[in-house]
Amino acid sequence: MITASHRILFASLVLVGLTSFAQASVLVSHSDDTNPVSEGFVSDNTEGSPTVQGVNDGGTLAWNIITNGSATVSERIRYNHSLSAGDITAMETLGWTATFKVRDALAAPHEPDYGTHFEVSTDSFTHNFRLGLDANGNPLLERSTVGAGTFETVSLSGVSGSGYHTWQITAPGDQANIDLYVDGIFQSTLTSDDNDLVGNVNRLVFGDTDILDSSDSFWAIARLETGVNIIPEPSSLVLAALALLSLLAHGHRRRA
């Protein structure tokens, strides 16, 4: 007999595993070790001789960006994918989610800078972030502040280690406010910087955008899609798997 507790477990599995896939449509996507240029990105703002390459980074396929910018050496490269008017309409109607799975491999500690940078912007809003590592190798995050053209620290909870982290920003429809998730854990609701860029352009950006900053970053995912699609944290996936196994075991016992 399927009890109420089994129904709750099954419902939890559905909620975790099928988070907001309805109406989702991928607008822009970089994945694995594929050259972003072959995925429709443009490598612009390039200066110097940055190293870019597809790699197997300890079992994770990723696009590696290495630059050595300094006060005396100008070096950078970013990947920029334009958004069409149709893309913007879909984002405003259905909401949207931007996902960046990246490992910042510069030696810790280093302050957040444009060496490891991601951004979503349109002519009406900008969401602009940059990454760093603290003395223990844990992630640091800064975001541009409204109208100031400067950055402020974003507090992170439950996020540690210098490996890959999945950064997600999502807007259910109100473009002025976004929710920030890291590795499936909700962090905070933030207001967009709607004045940071003069003459904003519709685009998704990742890479090194500052000639004076160095970078050694590994990008496994850079994706923009309609709808709200949060990748669950690993512990949630484990609980969902256990719930499914419990249901299967119960069904097997009834048939035996």
C-alpha positions in Angstrom: 0.0 0.0 0.0 1.3 3.5 -0.9 1.1 5.5 2.3 0.9 9.3 2.7 4.6 9.4 3.5 5.4 7.7 0.2 3.3 10.3 -1.6 5.2 13.1 0.1 8.5 11.5 -0.9 7.4 11.2 -4.4 6.2 14.8 -4.5 9.5 15.9 -3.2 11.3 14.0 -5.9 9.2 15.7 -8.6 9.7 19.2 -7.1 13.4 18.8 -6.9 14.0 17.0 -10.2 11.6 19.0 -12.4 12.2 22.6 -11.2 10.5 25.0 -13.6 11.2 23.2 -16.9 7.9 24.4 -18.2 8.2 26.9 -21.0 12.0 26.8 -20.7 14.0 27.6 -23.9 17.7 27.9 -24.1 18.7 31.3 -25.7 22.5 31.2 -25.4 24.7 28.3 -24.4 28.4 27.4 -23.9 29.2 24.0 -22.6 32.2 21.8 -21.8 35.4 22.2 -23.7 33.8 23.6 -26.9 35.3 26.8 -28.3 32.6 29.5 -27.5 33.1 31.0 -31.0 31.7 27.9 -32.5 28.6 28.3 -30.3 27.8 31.8 -31.5 29.9 33.9 -29.1 32.2 36.6 -30.3 35.7 36.9 -28.7 35.9 40.7 -28.4 37.9 43.1 -26.3 40.9 40.9 -27.0 44.4 42.4 -26.2 47.8 40.8 -25.9 48.1 37.0 -26.3 45.7 35.3 -23.9 45.8 31.5 -23.8 42.4 29.9 -24.5 41.9 26.1 -24.9 39.5 23.3 -24.3 40.6 21.0 -21.5 39.7 18.0 -19.4 40.1 19.7 -16.0 40.2 16.7 -13.6 37.2 15.1 -15.2 35.3 18.2 -16.0 35.4 19.4 -19.6 35.8 23.2 -19.7 37.1 26.2 -21.7 40.2 27.5 -20.1 41.1 31.3 -20.2 44.5 32.4 -19.0 45.6 36.0 -19.1 48.5 37.8 -17.5 47.4 41.4 -17.3 49.3 43.8 -15.1 50.2 47.5 -14.7 52.7 47.1 -17.5 51.0 44.3 -19.6 47.7 44.6 -21.3 46.0 41.2 -21.8 42.3 40.2 -21.8 39.6 38.3 -23.7 35.9 38.0 -23.2 33.2 36.0 -24.9 30.1 38.0 -25.8 26.8 36.7 -27.2 24.2 39.2 -28.4 20.5 38.8 -27.6 17.8 39.4 -30.2 14.7 41.5 -29.6 12.8 38.2 -29.6 15.1 36.9 -26.8 14.4 40.0 -24.7 10.7 39.7 -25.2 10.7 36.1 -24.1 12.8 36.9 -21.0 10.4 39.7 -20.0 7.4 37.5 -20.5 8.6 34.1 -19.1 11.4 35.2 -16.8 14.9 33.9 -17.2 17.9 32.1 -15.7 21.6 32.6 -16.3 23.9 29.7 -15.3 27.7 29.9 -15.0 29.7 26.8 -13.9 33.2 27.9 -13.4 36.4 27.3 -11.5 38.6 30.2 -10.5 42.2 28.8 -10.5 44.2 31.8 -9.7 46.3 31.4 -6.5 44.4 32.3 -3.3 43.9 34.8 -2.0 42.9 37.3 -4.6 40.2 39.9 -4.6 37.3 39.7 -7.1 38.3 41.3 -10.4 37.3 41.4 -14.0 39.7 38.5 -14.7 36.8 36.1 -13.8 33.7 37.9 -14.8 30.1 37.2 -16.0 27.3 39.5 -17.0 23.8 39.6 -18.3 22.6 43.0 -19.6 19.9 44.5 -21.8 19.0 48.1 -22.6 17.0 48.3 -19.3 19.1 46.4 -16.8 22.6 45.1 -16.0 23.6 42.1 -13.8 27.4 42.3 -13.5 29.5 40.0 -11.3 33.2 39.2 -10.7 34.8 36.4 -8.7 37.8 36.0 -6.3 39.1 33.6 -3.6 39.8 34.3 0.1 42.8 33.1 2.0 41.3 29.7 2.5 40.4 29.2 -1.2 36.7 29.9 -0.7 34.8 31.9 -3.3 34.3 35.7 -3.1 31.7 37.5 -5.1 31.2 41.2 -6.0 28.5 42.8 -8.0 28.1 46.2 -9.6 26.0 48.7 -7.6 23.1 50.7 -8.8 24.3 53.7 -10.8 27.7 54.0 -9.1 29.9 52.0 -11.5 31.6 50.5 -8.4 31.3 47.1 -6.8 30.1 45.7 -3.5 30.7 42.4 -1.8 27.9 39.8 -1.9 27.6 37.7 1.2 27.7 33.9 0.5 26.4 31.1 2.7 27.2 27.4 2.5 29.7 27.9 -0.4 33.2 26.7 0.1 36.2 25.3 -1.7 38.1 26.4 -4.8 36.6 23.8 -7.1 33.7 24.3 -9.6 30.7 26.3 -8.4 27.5 26.8 -10.3 26.4 30.5 -10.1 22.8 31.2 -11.1 20.9 34.5 -11.3 17.2 34.3 -12.1 14.3 36.7 -12.6 10.8 35.4 -12.5 9.6 38.4 -14.6 10.5 41.5 -12.6 13.8 42.5 -14.2 14.6 45.0 -11.5 15.1 42.2 -8.9 17.0 38.9 -9.3 17.6 35.9 -7.0 21.1 34.6 -6.6 21.8 30.9 -6.1 25.2 29.1 -5.7 25.3 25.4 -6.1 21.5 25.3 -5.8 21.6 27.2 -2.5 19.6 30.5 -2.4 21.8 33.4 -1.3 19.9 36.7 -1.7 17.6 38.9 -3.8 19.5 41.7 -5.5 18.5 44.8 -7.4 19.9 45.2 -10.9 22.4 47.9 -11.8 20.4 49.7 -14.4 22.9 52.5 -14.9 26.3 50.8 -14.8 26.7 50.6 -18.6 26.1 53.7 -20.8 24.1 52.6 -23.8 23.6 49.0 -22.5 23.6 46.3 -25.1 21.6 43.0 -25.0 24.2 40.3 -24.3 25.6 37.5 -22.2 29.3 37.9 -21.3 31.9 35.8 -19.6 35.7 35.8 -19.5 38.4 38.4 -18.7 37.3 42.0 -19.5 40.0 44.0 -17.8 43.5 44.6 -19.4 45.1 45.0 -15.9 43.7 41.8 -14.3 45.1 38.2 -14.6 42.9 35.2 -14.9 43.0 31.4 -14.9 39.4 30.3 -15.2 37.7 27.1 -16.4 34.2 27.6 -17.8 32.1 24.4 -18.1 28.7 26.2 -18.5 27.6 29.7 -19.6 23.9 29.5 -20.4 20.9 31.8 -20.6 17.4 30.4 -20.8 13.8 31.5 -20.3 12.0 30.3 -17.2 13.3 29.7 -13.7 15.4 26.6 -13.7 17.6 26.2 -10.6 20.0 23.3 -10.5 19.5 21.5 -7.2 22.3 21.3 -4.7 23.9 17.8 -4.5 22.3 17.0 -1.1 18.8 17.6 -2.6 19.6 15.2 -5.4 20.6 12.5 -2.9 17.4 12.9 -1.0 15.4 12.7 -4.2 17.2 9.5 -5.2 16.6 8.0 -1.8 12.9 8.8 -2.1 12.7 7.1 -5.5 14.5 4.0 -4.2 12.1 3.8 -1.3 9.1 3.8 -3.6 10.7 1.2 -5.9 11.6 -1.0 -2.9 8.0 -0.7 -1.6 6.6 -1.7 -4.9 8.9 -4.7 -5.2 7.9 -5.9 -1.7 4.2 -5.8 -2.6 4.8 -7.8 -5.8 7.0 -10.4 -4.0 
